[in-house]
């Protein structure tokens, strides 16, 4: 469950809030498109929801935890329940694909036997298992995108956030990714996908969070 009540975000050194008056509620296990023109605030909202920043004002509850008053330990535990696919992938070039995807599990202290089984399972699911022992720098943009998605999924998050996850994918791969997201939703994961891909949104109609000038556009929420 995600709930924001009159939330604003004002990063240090910025004169005006980049988000303001944000009030929305997303039940657990649902899908939302995150839409809006460049500069509308989509990345800022994703930063809030990934707990990369706290609201400057208002109330934000994620998975039953009030972010506003949460301790660092509570936020650290909460972050482990949130998967994020960034637009720039953020893969570690000196590591293998396997080690990039295994990182969240190693941070949780899982055994190497469990890690190997789960990493290869998700890599096979996303059709990049053949690159497990390669460095991501030799992969195509679409392949790196799928590795970043694998890393976000490996911890079986309760919330999955994705910033333009189909940008480097072919049309067939984008459709397959949407099917993957649907499988997660069926398992109870909340999925929010930021995109400019209008054809993809038309192909998979769902409720949308439309931003404009750092606020919700109530006239543009599509069923």
SULUR-V542767 format. One record per backbone hydrogen bond with DSSP energy under -1.0 kcal/mol. CO is the residue of the C=O (numbers start at 1). NH is the residue of the N-H. E is the energy in kcal/mol with one decimal. If there is no record, write none. Layout:
CO;NH;E  CO;NH;E
This chain:
1;63;-2.8  2;26;-2.9  3;61;-2.9  4;24;-1.4  5;59;-1.9  7;22;-2.5  8;56;-2.6  8;57;-1.1  9;18;-2.4  9;19;-1.4  11;14;-1.9  19;9;-1.9  22;7;-2.6  24;4;-3.0  26;2;-2.3  30;191;-2.2  32;193;-2.2  33;209;-3.4  34;195;-1.7  35;211;-2.7  37;40;-1.9  40;214;-2.4  41;45;-2.4  42;46;-2.4  43;47;-2.1  44;48;-2.0  45;49;-2.5  46;50;-2.0  47;52;-2.8  48;51;-1.6  57;8;-1.8  59;5;-2.7  60;67;-2.6  61;3;-2.4  62;65;-1.9  65;62;-2.6  71;75;-2.3  72;76;-2.4  73;77;-2.1  74;78;-2.0  75;79;-2.5  76;80;-1.1  78;81;-1.7  79;82;-1.7  81;158;-1.8  81;159;-1.7  83;161;-2.8  85;163;-2.8  86;89;-1.3  88;90;-2.9  92;95;-1.5  96;100;-2.2  97;101;-2.2  98;102;-2.4  99;103;-1.0  102;106;-2.3  103;107;-2.3  105;110;-2.1  106;109;-1.4  111;115;-2.6  112;116;-2.6  113;117;-1.8  114;118;-2.6  115;119;-3.0  116;120;-2.1  117;121;-1.6  118;122;-2.2  119;123;-2.4  120;124;-2.3  121;125;-1.8  122;126;-1.6  123;128;-2.9  124;127;-1.2  128;131;-1.6  129;132;-1.8  131;134;-2.1  132;98;-2.9  134;97;-2.5  135;138;-1.8  136;139;-1.5  140;144;-2.6  141;145;-2.2  142;146;-1.9  143;147;-1.9  144;148;-2.5  145;149;-2.0  146;150;-2.4  147;151;-2.4  148;152;-1.7  149;153;-1.9  150;154;-1.7  153;156;-2.6  158;190;-2.6  159;83;-3.3  160;192;-2.5  161;85;-2.5  162;194;-3.1  164;167;-1.3  166;169;-1.5  170;174;-2.6  171;175;-2.1  172;176;-1.9  173;177;-2.4  174;178;-2.1  175;179;-1.9  176;180;-2.1  177;181;-2.6  178;182;-2.2  179;183;-2.0  180;184;-1.9  181;185;-2.5  182;186;-2.4  184;189;-2.4  185;188;-1.8  190;160;-3.2  191;32;-2.1  192;162;-2.3  193;34;-2.9  194;164;-2.5  196;198;-1.3  197;201;-1.8  198;202;-2.3  199;203;-1.9  200;204;-1.8  207;33;-1.8  209;35;-2.8  210;217;-2.9  212;215;-1.1  214;20;-2.4  215;212;-2.6  217;220;-2.0  222;208;-1.0
